[in-house]
């Protein structure tokens, strides 16, 4: 599909050989979402998201109070 339920563009982004989506998820700057039929990289992205959460990276880090 071209867009999600909120009309946001859905894309897999590469710069050279770097899978930008994976870098963003791995660093905790993005979530992995499951949008059938666009699930080609879902397992990879979910694994990276869980690792980022476990490590407390990015959006998974503790909030300052």
N, C-alpha and C positions, 0 to 999 in steps of 0.2 A: 504494500500500500504506500501511498505517497504522503499521507498525513495521519496524525493521530486524532482522537476524539475532540481535541481542542484546536484542530487545524494547524498544529505545528508540523513542520516538515520533518520527515523521518529519513535519515541518511546514515550510511556508513562512510566515514571520512578517513581518507589516507593522505598523508603527506610523504611522498616517496614510499618507503617500506614501513612507515610508522602508522599503525592503526590508532588514530587519534581518539576514537571512542574508548578504546581499551585504556589508553593513558589517563583519560579523564576519570574513568571509573576506578582504576587502580590507585590514583592519587586521592580519591574520595571527593572529587569535584562533580560527580554525576552518579546517578543511579542506573541500574540495569532495569529495563522494562520489557515485559513480554507482550508483543503486539503481533499476534498471528495475522498473516502468514509470514511475517518478517522475523523469523527466529533463528536465522543462520548462525549468528554469533552469541545467542542468548546464554548458553551454558558457559562459554568462556567469560562473558561479561559478568555473569552471576558469581562465578568463582572469584573473579577479581574484586567484586563488590564485597563479598564476604570476608576476603582477606583485608581489605581496606577498613572494614568495620572492626574486625578483630584487632587491628593495629592502631585503631583510633585516628586514622588519617582523614584530613579534610572535613567534610560535613559530619563525620563520625567522631570528631575530637570533642573534648569536653568544652562546654560553653563557659566563658568568663562571666563571673557574677559580680 
